[in-house]
Amino acid sequence: MTIKEAQQAVDKWIKTTGIRYFNELTNTAILMEEVGEVARIMARKYGEQSYKKSDESVSLPDEMADVLFVLICLANQTGIDLTEALEKNMAKKSIRDADRHRNNEKLR
């Protein structure tokens, strides 16, 4: 699935199953909540926090997909073509960071 197809699929789902988009502020809050769930898993799986009984059924891929879903909702609501945005962002990073990381002693 391309990013464009994902944006179209989310839009279709929202307008049929979801009824309508939550407003942009609500979706921003939901996005932060979903990112927090990813952070919780990362802290337990890759960090120093220990698992709790309630953490046993969580899925990192599913939580990352939740983040992507809400981000796509916000892009759709605000008229952003994520393919175009990502392409422009990668071009910017390629110019700005052409030597930055290569010259970073901390990365060696």
C-alpha positions, 0 to 999 in steps of 0.5 A, a space after each residue: 500500500 502506498 502512502 496515497 492509498 493509505 490516505 484514501 483507505 483511512 478516509 473511506 474508513 472514517 466516512 463509512 465506519 467511523 462516521 466522521 473525523 474527530 476534530 483536529 484538536 481531538 485527533 492531535 490529543 489522540 495522536 499523543 496518546 498513541 505515541 505514548 503507548 508506543 513509548 511505553 512498549 519501547 521503555 519496557 522492551 528496549 529500555 530499563 522499565 519492567 513489564 507489568 501484567 497489563 503489558 503482556 497483550 500489547 503489540 508494538 506493530 499494532 501501536 505503531 499502526 495506531 500512530 500512523 492511522 491518526 497521523 493520516 487522519 490529521 493529514 487528510 483533515 488538513 489537506 496534506 499529501 503525505 507522499 509529497 510532504 515526505 519527499 520534500 522532507 527527505 530532500 531537505 534532510 539530504 541537503 542539510 545533513 549531507 555531512 552532518 552525521 558523517 562528521 559526528 564523532 558520537 556516531 563512530 
